[in-house]
Amino acid sequence: MNQQSSPAPREHYFYVAIAKFLFYHPKHGVISVGDPIKLKDAEKYALSPLILYALSVAGVPIRWMTYTPADKPRAFQNVLTEAWRDAKGLRGKPNILWINRHLAKASPDLKQKLGKMDVEVKIVDAKNKSPSASLRSAQDSSKWLLDTHSSTDKSLSESIKALCMDAQRDHDYSVMDGNRGTRSGKEKEMVQQWMSLSVQKPIASAPCELDWELGPWLSSWESSVPPDMPRYFYHGGFNLRPCLLIGKNVLEETAEDIFWDDQYYGVAEIAKNLIACWPNPPLEIAKSIGTTLKKLQWFISKEASLDPQIRGALEDLLGIVYDEHTGNYSEEGPYVLMAQKPLALKNAYESISEGGCASPCEIIPCHGVADPSWRYILLNTYGKPPSIVMSPRGATITDRLPDLLMNYEGIIPVSREFYNDVVFTCAQACRSPETNVREMRDFAKRYETSWKDSFWHPQ
């Protein structure tokens, strides 16, 4: 007799966090933020945080969410019972509920309580990235929940009630037969198989008191959020929530605002390309100017400003200067750059050469063997000292140099003495972030008569 195999256990992931993109505002109700904002910075805009509770089906693209004010949390048991009762896409209670270590520590009695409902609680292994990925997906999707149940009453209770109804509607819509056509073939099949399962109704129970403790882990995502930048409220169109966006309301901007914004973004863009081509890693650059890698990355990504003194140190290090005649920042250099990222190298070269006004060429010694590891390209810019690009032999980017460097002139033989000086200068320039421009300026002085007032070609 053939024995039928037991059905696979039903598994859900349960995760809780401070909502990353949704807040409550006393005038606008629930709003979304275009970019994450630290909770302390959110207070400046009269925003109150919300708690996101979410359940997802293991291995199936189905999710359910609900929310509460951060200062009025709900008991885990109450949230779970509601989800298993009302979210038809969950098919009732699971056999196994996966939670992370933070939830387990915050609610030590949850395992025993759910055990009485025939639900086994397990703690996710740190190597399993599915729950964290599910949480990120839930956070991101929160930002796009349609504001379909809003009313003129923007009180906290009514706003949260409407938000939860919108989240329930989003769940119901995601498992509708008609909406499955928007999924891929594999996802559609997975959802159909899951929805064909019978519903395992949870045991009805009376609401219980709060059964968990809040902690810093709820807003751990704050660690990757840059310092606050100017933001403004924007009211979208049909069914879109009010938003808090980074920037300044164009209707309120002054000429002075635009002027300073252009300066800020100009330095950040130049620094971004130069740092991507700098021989030393960004961490060393950050340390050399007295800041952290994270703050430096925020600045060059135009997500946050730098302290004026730190920014000045960065400009000095990278040889960035302000031209009072044009009102723009530019690269004074000269530099030793390293071919690493094609687009960054192309952008840096075109900016240094003012749109390709140069005749870049690879140099090789007239006599003897060239460096076995690196190829050296002189960026012969008009009227200013040349910079040097070091490109690793055999690398894909090295083969692309003729396309990346406008007006590329190929290979030019130079004297052995000059070639050795180039190799030596590059080695000295790469020792630390601070030595780069300094060594290249000394190099330029040694050959000043060769490049000044003409395109510079070594002979």
QUIDANOR-V113365 format. One record per backbone hydrogen bond with DSSP energy under -0.5 kcal/mol. NH is the residue of the N-H (numbers start at 1). CO is the residue of the C=O. E is the energy in kcal/mol with one decimal. If there is no record, write none. Layout:
# QUIDANOR-V113365
nh={NH/NH}
co={CO/CO}
e={E/E}
This chain:
# QUIDANOR-V113365
nh={12/13/14/15/17/18/19/23/24/25/26/29/31/32/33/34/35/42/43/44/44/45/46/47/48/50/51/52/53/53/54/55/56/57/58/60/62/64/66/68/70/72/79/80/81/82/83/84/85/86/87/88/90/91/92/93/95/96/97/98/98/99/104/105/106/107/108/110/113/114/115/116/116/117/118/119/120/120/122/122/124/128/129/133/134/135/136/137/138/139/140/141/142/143/143/144/145/147/148/154/159/160/161/162/163/164/165/166/167/168/169/170/171/172/173/174/175/175/176/179/180/180/181/182/183/188/189/190/191/192/193/194/195/196/197/200/201/213/218/219/220/222/223/224/225/232/234/236/240/243/244/245/245/247/252/253/258/259/260/261/262/263/264/265/266/267/268/269/270/271/272/273/274/275/276/277/277/278/278/279/284/285/286/287/288/289/289/290/291/296/297/298/299/300/301/302/303/304/311/312/313/314/315/316/317/318/319/319/320/321/323/324/327/328/330/332/332/333/337/337/338/339/340/342/345/346/347/348/349/350/351/352/353/354/355/357/358/359/360/361/362/363/364/366/375/376/377/377/378/378/379/380/381/382/383/384/387/388/389/390/390/391/391/393/395/398/399/400/400/401/403/404/405/406/408/409/412/414/419/420/421/422/423/424/425/426/427/428/429/430/431/435/436/436/438/439/440/441/442/443/444/445/446/447/447/448/450/451/452/454/457}
co={96/56/98/54/52/218/50/31/48/29/46/25/23/242/21/244/244/38/39/40/41/42/43/42/24/22/68/17/51/66/15/64/13/62/11/57/60/55/53/51/49/69/75/76/77/78/79/80/81/82/83/86/87/88/87/200/10/10/120/12/96/122/100/101/102/103/105/107/109/110/111/112/113/114/115/114/95/118/97/120/99/125/127/129/130/131/132/133/134/135/136/137/138/139/140/141/142/239/146/152/155/156/157/158/159/160/161/162/163/164/165/166/167/168/169/170/171/172/173/176/176/177/178/179/180/184/185/186/187/188/189/190/191/192/194/91/199/106/215/216/217/219/220/221/222/245/243/234/237/234/32/232/243/230/249/249/254/255/256/257/258/259/260/261/262/263/264/265/266/267/268/269/270/271/272/273/274/274/275/336/281/281/282/283/284/285/286/287/286/292/293/294/295/296/297/299/298/298/307/308/309/310/311/312/313/314/315/316/315/330/328/322/323/323/321/319/330/319/335/388/277/390/338/340/341/342/343/344/345/346/347/348/349/351/350/353/356/380/406/378/410/376/412/414/391/363/375/389/361/376/387/378/379/357/454/381/379/335/377/337/388/375/389/373/392/395/395/396/397/398/400/400/401/404/405/360/362/364/415/416/417/418/419/420/421/422/423/424/425/426/428/432/432/433/434/435/436/437/438/439/440/441/442/443/444/445/447/447/448/451/455}
e={-2.2/-2.9/-2.5/-2.3/-2.0/-2.3/-2.9/-2.2/-2.5/-2.9/-0.6/-2.6/-2.7/-2.3/-1.9/-2.1/-0.5/-2.2/-1.2/-0.5/-1.0/-1.4/-1.8/-2.0/-2.5/-0.6/-3.4/-3.6/-0.5/-2.6/-2.3/-2.4/-2.0/-2.0/-2.4/-1.7/-2.7/-2.6/-2.2/-1.4/-2.1/-1.8/-2.1/-2.8/-2.3/-2.1/-2.4/-2.6/-1.2/-3.0/-2.4/-1.1/-1.8/-0.8/-0.6/-3.0/-1.9/-2.4/-3.2/-3.2/-0.5/-2.6/-2.0/-2.2/-2.3/-1.9/-0.5/-1.6/-2.3/-2.8/-1.5/-1.0/-0.5/-1.2/-1.5/-2.2/-2.6/-0.5/-2.6/-0.5/-2.7/-1.7/-0.8/-2.3/-2.5/-2.3/-2.2/-2.1/-2.3/-2.7/-2.5/-2.5/-1.6/-0.8/-0.8/-1.3/-1.4/-2.2/-1.6/-0.9/-2.6/-2.5/-2.0/-2.4/-2.2/-2.6/-1.8/-2.2/-2.3/-2.3/-2.4/-2.2/-2.0/-2.7/-2.7/-1.7/-0.9/-0.7/-1.1/-0.6/-0.8/-0.8/-0.5/-1.7/-1.5/-2.9/-1.9/-2.3/-2.6/-2.4/-2.4/-2.2/-2.9/-0.9/-1.7/-1.8/-1.1/-1.2/-1.9/-1.5/-1.3/-2.0/-1.4/-1.4/-2.0/-2.2/-3.2/-0.7/-1.8/-3.4/-2.0/-2.7/-0.6/-3.6/-2.3/-1.0/-2.1/-2.1/-2.3/-2.3/-2.4/-1.7/-2.5/-2.7/-2.1/-2.2/-2.0/-2.3/-2.1/-2.8/-2.2/-1.7/-2.2/-2.9/-1.6/-0.7/-1.0/-0.6/-0.7/-0.6/-0.8/-1.5/-2.7/-2.3/-2.0/-1.1/-0.6/-1.1/-2.6/-2.1/-2.7/-2.4/-2.0/-2.4/-1.4/-1.8/-3.2/-1.1/-3.2/-2.2/-1.9/-2.1/-2.4/-2.2/-2.4/-2.5/-0.6/-0.7/-2.8/-2.7/-3.0/-0.7/-2.6/-0.8/-2.4/-3.5/-0.6/-1.1/-0.6/-3.3/-3.4/-2.8/-0.9/-0.5/-2.6/-2.6/-2.6/-2.7/-2.7/-2.4/-2.0/-2.7/-2.8/-1.0/-4.2/-1.8/-2.3/-1.3/-0.5/-1.8/-2.9/-2.4/-1.4/-2.7/-2.5/-0.5/-0.5/-2.5/-2.8/-0.5/-3.2/-1.1/-1.8/-1.6/-0.5/-1.0/-1.1/-2.8/-2.8/-3.3/-0.5/-2.5/-0.5/-2.3/-1.5/-0.5/-1.1/-0.8/-0.5/-1.1/-1.3/-1.9/-2.7/-0.8/-1.1/-3.1/-3.3/-2.6/-2.5/-2.6/-1.8/-2.1/-2.3/-2.6/-2.7/-2.4/-2.0/-2.2/-2.7/-1.6/-1.2/-0.8/-0.6/-0.7/-0.7/-2.6/-1.9/-2.2/-1.9/-2.2/-2.5/-1.9/-1.3/-0.7/-0.8/-1.0/-1.5/-1.2/-2.2/-1.5/-0.7}
